[in-house]
Amino acid sequence: MLSNPNIDLVSRFLRLPLEQRKQFYQRLQSRGMSFAQLPIASVRESNDNLPLSYAQERQWFLWQLEPDSAAYHVPGALRLSGRLDIAALQRSFDSLVARHESLRTRLHLQDDRMTQQVLAQASIEIILEPIDEARLKERVEEEMARPFDLLQGPLLRASLLRLGEEEHVLVLVQHHIVSDGWSMQVMVQELMQLYAAYSQGQECALPALAIQYADYALWQRSWMESGEKARQLEYWLALLGGVQPVLELPFDHPRPAQQSYRGARLDVALEQGLVAALKGLAQREGVTLFMVLLASFQALLHRHSGQQDIRVGVPIANRNRVEVERLIGFFVNTQVLKADIDGQLTFAQLLQQAKRRALEAQAHQDLPFEQLVE
C-alpha cells in the first residue's frame, strides 16, 4: 500500500521539537502555503498522558470551580415507541464506545499537568428504570443534572426509562469535555444505524475514522504553537483591543451577583413573508441570511444600549476539516463578531461591515476562544 506523502509530511512535522516546527511553519508561510491545508495525522505511540485540546483545558478549569454544575452537560432524550430489543441497543452502545475513543476517555493528572487517557476498553451500561408518565419530566431533568467525575469517567451515561411494554425514553448525557451538539447528532445517527442492523441480526460496518479526537488535540497544539496562534491572535487583538466593554442594557431587574444558569430560551417563528423579504434583502446585498440577522441584532443592541462598540458571541461548529466531521469530541468554538455603529451609519453600510467581519472571523476561526480570553 502506498503512503500518503502529505500525511508523511505532517507526521514528521508533529515529531519535531518546537523550534524546528516554528521554522517549518515559517517556510510554509513564505511560500504562500498553509499547514491547515494538510491532513491531520496520527503519531501517538500510546494512549496515556495525551495533551488536552485548548477547549478541554478550559472545561477542566471550569469543572474544578463547580464540579456539581450541569451547565456543561450535553443532554438528549429520545422517545422510543414500539418493541425494543434492549440487547441490540446495548450492543449498539458497545460498538459506539469501541469506535469513538472520546467515549472511553478520562482525565489524568501527570506531573502536575492534566492529560487525557484513552482506555483500551470501557463499557457504558444502559440503566433500565420503570417509570410513569407523571414523573417522566422530573426524572429526565434529574438524570441530565447528575454530575460527572472527570477523573473517573465514564463521561457518557445512558438511561432507559420504561413507560410501558412498547414505550421508552432513552436519556443520553455527555460531558462537554468530550462532546458538543454536533457530536450528539453523530452519536444518535450512528446509534440508529447500529441498532437497525443488530436488531435484525445483521452486522453494521460504519465508515472507518481516519483519526480520533486525541489526534486532533495533539495536531491543534502543534500547529498553534508553531506560529498559527500568534498569526490569528494578532488579528483578534487588533480588532478587539485590550479593554472589553460591558454591554449596558436597560434590564428590568439587576443581574445576580453569582451566575445561576437559570436562563430560558424563547423560540420565535418568523412569518413566511418576512423570511422571504429577508432572503431577498440578503440576495440584493450579496450577503447571507445569517449576516442580515446578525446586523439586525447588532442594530437592536445599539438602539437599546446607546453604545457604539457592539460585540456578539457566535458559536461555530469548528469542523472545517473532513477528518473531524464524524468524530465525537469537543470542537465547538466561539467567535466575537464586532460592530462599530455611529449615528451616521446606514443599515446597508452596517450589513457590509457585518459581512466583512464575519468573513474575516472565518479566516481566523481556529484560534480557541479560551486563548483569546487569556
N, C-alpha and C positions, 0 to 999 in steps of 0.2 A: 504494500500500500504506500503510495506517495504521500509525503508530508506536505502540509500547507506552509509555504515559505513565510507568509505573514505571521502565522501562529508561532513558527520557529523564532522569528524576529522578536515577537512580543515576549516569548518565554525567556530568551536571552536577556532582554531588557529588564524583566522583573527580577532576575537573579543578580543584576549589577548592584554594586554599592551605590549609595545615594548620590555622591558627587559624579560618578560616571553616568548615572541616569540623567542628571541635570545636563551634562554635556551632550548626551544623546538627544535629549529633548530640544536643546538649543539648535543642534544641527538640523533636526527636522523642521523647526520653525524657520530657519534661514533659507531652507529650500521650498518654503511655501507648503509644507506638509503638516498634517496633524496626526498626532498619535491616536486621537479619538477615532480616526477612520480605520484603525487596525483592529482586528478581533481581540476579544478577551481570551486569554489562555489560562489553563490550569497548571500551576507549577508547584502545588503543595506536595510536600513529602510526608506529611502526617495530617491527622485530623485534630491534633491537640494544640492549644495555645495559639490559635489563629487570631489575627487582629480583628477588632470590631470595625465596622464602617463608621463614618463620622456620625451618621444619624443614630446608629446603635449606641455610640458613646453618649450622646445626648439623652437617649432613653434611659441608659443606666444611671446617669446623674439624677434624672427626674424621679426614677423609681426609688433611689435611696432617700430622697426627700419625702416621698409619700408612697411607701410600699403597699399600702392598703387601698390606694386610689384606683378607680376603674376608668379614669379619664383616658388612658392609653390602651384600652382593650379594643379589639376588633371583633365585634359580635355579629352573629347572623342566626336567624331562626327560619327553618323550612317546615311547612305543614305538609305531611305526607298522608295521602288518602289511598286506601286500597290495601291489599295484602302485602305485608312487609317481610322480606326474608332477612332477618337480623344477622344470621351467619354471613350472608353475602355482603351485608352492609359493613360488618366488622372486617371482613377480608378486604373490602374496598379501602377502608381506612389504613389497614396494614400496608397495602400497596402504595398508598399516598405517602406514608411515613418513610417507606423504603425508597421512594422516588425522590423526595424532596428533603435534603439534608437539614434545612431550616426547621423542619418539624421534629428533628431529634437533636436539636442543638440546645446547649445550656451555657451559661456564663461561668467563667472560672478565673479566679484571681491567681496570677502567676508573677512572682517577683514584684509585687505592688503594682502590677499592670493588669487591667481587666481584659481577658481574652474570651474567645468563644471556642467551645469544644463540641465537635460533632461525634455523637455516639455511634458506634458501629451498628447497634440495634436499639430499637425503642418500640414500645407498644402504647397505643392510645386506646384504652379500653372504653367501649361505649357503655355508659351507665344507664340502665333501663329503670325507669321510675313511673309507676302508675300515678295518675293524677286526674282530677276532674276539671271541667271547663271553668268553673268558678274561680279556681286558684291558679289557672294557667298563666295569666299575665304576670302575677306576682312572682310565680316560681321562675319564669323566664328571666325576669329582671334580677332576681336573686343570683341566678347562675351567671348572668352576664357581669355582675358586680363582684363575684368572688375573686379575691386577689390571687395573683401568681407569685411564685418564688422563682426569680430569675436565676438563682444559683443552683436550684434543684431540678427545675423542669418537671414534667414537660410543659412547653409553652403553648400547647393546644389542648383543649378538652372538648369532649363531645358527650352530650346528654340526650337521651331519647325519652321524651315524656309521652307516656301511653295514655291516650284518652279513651280508647276502645280497641276492639279486636282489629279494626282496619283504619284507625285514626291515630296518628302520632305527630309529634313536633320534635324535630331534630334541632338542638341548640348547639351551635358551634361558637367557641370563643378562643381567640388567639391573642397573645400579647403583641403590641405594636412593634416590639423589638425584632420580631421575626416575620412580620406580616404588614399588609396595608389593604386598602379597599380593593385594589386590583387583584391582590393575592387571594382575597376571599372569593372573587369571581372565578379565578383559576381553580381554586380548590373545589368549589361547587360543581363546575363544569366537568372536571376530571372525576370527581366522586360519582356523578351521574353516569358517565361513560363506563366506569369500572363496575358500578352496581348493575347497570343494564346488561352487561356481559356475564358477570358472576351469577346473577340471579337466574340466568338461563343456562347455567352450566357451561359457559363458554369462557375462553381466555380473552384478555384485552391487552393489546400491545400499544401503549401510548408512545408518541414520538420521543426519541431519546433527547435528553437535555445535554447541550454542549458543555455547560458549566454549572456550578452550583453557587449559592449566594456567597459563601466564603471566598470563592474565587473572585467574585465581583468586588468584595470588600478589600481584598489584597490588591487587586488591579487599581481600584479607585485611589487608595492611599499612594501607591507607587506613582501613578500618573499625576495626581495633585501635588505631591511633594517634589516632583521633578521640575516644576515651573508653572504648571497649569493653574494651580491655586493662586499664585501671585498675579498671573495674567488676568484671570477673571475677577479677583478681588480688587484690582486696580480700577476696573470699570465700575464696580458697585460702590466703591468708596468715592469715586469722582461724582457719581450720580447722587448718592445719598448723604455724603458728608459724615462728620463725626457725631453731631448732635441730632438726636431723633426727636422731632416734635410730637407732642401728645395731642391727639385729636379731641378737641373740646366740643362735645355735642350737648345740646340742652336736654339732658335726661330728666325724667320725671321723678327720679329718686337717686340718691347717692350710690356709688359703687361700694360693694362690701370691702372692708379692709383686707380680707383674705379671700382669694378666689374660691368660689364654692362649686363651680362647674354645673350649677343648677340652671342651665340655659334652656332655651326652647328653639324650635325651628318652625318657621312659618312658610308653608308652601303656597305659592301664588300661581294660578294658571292664567296666562295671558290669552286674551281673545284672539281668535284666528286672524281677524282683520288687522289687529295691532302687530301680530307676529309677521304677517305679510308685509306690512308697511316698514317694519324694522329691517327685514331682509332686503327690501327694495332700497332702503337708505344705504345699507351696507354695500350693496352691489354698485350703486351710483358712486359711492365714495371710495371704492376699491379697498374695502376693509372686510373683516369678518363680523358675524353677528356678535361674537364674544366681545370684540373691540367696541361695538356700538353700546352694548350693555355696560361694559367697563367704564366708558366715557360718561355715560348717563349716571352711573352710580357715583363717580368722582364729582360730577357737577352737583349732584344732590348733597353730597357731604360738604362741598364748598359752600353751598347755599345755607345749610343749617349751622355750619361752624364759623363761617366768615374767614376761614383760613385759606391761604393761597397754596401751601405745600400739602398736598393730599396724597397719602400713601395707602395702598390697598394690598393686603396679603392674599396671594392666589396660590392654591395648591396645584401642583403639576405631578403627573404620573412619574416623570423622570425615567421613562423606559424607552429611550430613543435609540436603543440598540437591539437588534433582533435576538441576540443571545439571552436577553433577560425577559423577553415578553412572556414566557411560560413559567417563569420561576415564582415560587412563593418566597417572599422576603420583603424587607423594609426598604423600598426605593423612593417613595413619595418625597417630594421636596417642596419648599415654599419659596415663591418669588415675591419681591416687593415691587409693585408697579406704581411709579410716582407720577403725579400730575402737577404741573405748575400753572395755576389758574389765577388770572387777574381780571379786573373789570373790563378790559379791552378784548379779551379772548372770545372769539365766536365758538359756537359748538362745532362747526366744521373744522376749525383750527385745533380744538381740543381732540377731536376724533383722529386727526392726522398725528397729533402728538401721542395719543394712546397707541396708535398703530406702530409708530416708530419705537416707542419704549417697549412694547410687547415683543417686537421682533428682535430688538437688542437683548432683551431678557432671555429669549430662547437661545440666542447665540452664547449666552453666559449662564446657562441653566444648570451646569454641572457643579458649580460651587455650592456645597451644602449650606443650607440656611444657618446651621449651627456655627459654621466658620465665619459667616458674615456677622452674626450676633457677637461673637467673641472679639 
